[in-house]
Amino acid sequence: MRVRIATRESELALWQARHVAERLDALPEVEAVELVPMTTKGDRILDRTLSKIGGKGLFIKELEVAMEAGEADIAVHSMKDVPGEMPPGFALPAVLEREDPRDAMVGSTLEALPEGAVVGTSSLRRQSQVLVRRPDVTVKPLRGNVQTRLGKLDAGDYDAIMLAAAGLKRLGLDGRIAECVDPQVILPANGQGIVGIECHEDRADLIEVLRKLEHAEARLVVAAERRVGVALGADCHSPIAVYATTAGERITILARVIATDGSRMLEDSIEGAAVDGESLGATLADRLLSAGAGEILAAAESATA
């Protein structure tokens, strides 16, 4: 079997695609693996926030078009960029073991920032939680790949920036991290640190091979986390944070819905059997909605429209 991997052209996306390629190369059913690098709309439009141009799904649409056209067999994504509900005809047959799910501060720790400091991030989830902890700082948009963002920090455009720790570690940039923020302080995005593999749902032969790369624990937590987002009616760019952990056969899910200015935050958690993670996630979302999450999300949507 020959497998062609559609991937974005950023250094981090290519790292993820090569990582999957190495895993596939080790399988006896796979004869050859080829990367098909592409530039997505989300990569091209850097002068507006993702919420203004349609959300993180813009990073994967062109890759799905390539699979539809028969130009690629699979696509490799960071699961935090994948919409909660897959488009018709596509499946996620495998997710890989989770890397560090935390957010990383670069340039300064969160607590050491001086009053009035400028923090760079285009994530409403990060922005809102930073402002809960540090209402005295200013959060400004920051787009581009990891290297572009680091360059803007180094140029003095920001006092600190926030990125996913997983991406920095995968690129060997651990030395730039001032702080990996405790999830209790800045709760991660659902799926953060997990790489997923997408393909056409009718490719039974390919799905059978891809499932050999599946990490069972990562599947349990990402399914639970994504269910919370879907049940909240949230988009990839909504100010929600969800983080699930397992201990033996139990799962704990912690979720937050935060006003974009940090003025209000709802938080709740639920624990139960890991195999029931998705239903637990739906229950948790219902509780948050009952507590007023819908109002916060509606206000955030209006503010970013």
Protein Blocks (a to p, Z undefined) as FASTA:
>chain_A
ZZdddddfbfklmmmmmmmmmmmmmpmklmbdcddddddfklmmmmbcfklnnpjklmmm
mmmmmmmnopafbdcddfklpcfbdcehiacfbccddddfbdcdehiafklpcghiacdd
fbfklmmmmmmmmmmbccdddeddfklmmmmmmnopafbdcddfklmmmnopmmmpmbdc
dfklmccdehihiacddddfklmmlmmmmmmmpcfklmmmmmmmmmmmmmnopafkbccd
dddddehjaccdddddddfklpaccdddddddfklmmmmmmmmmmmmmmnopmmmmmmmm
mmmZZ
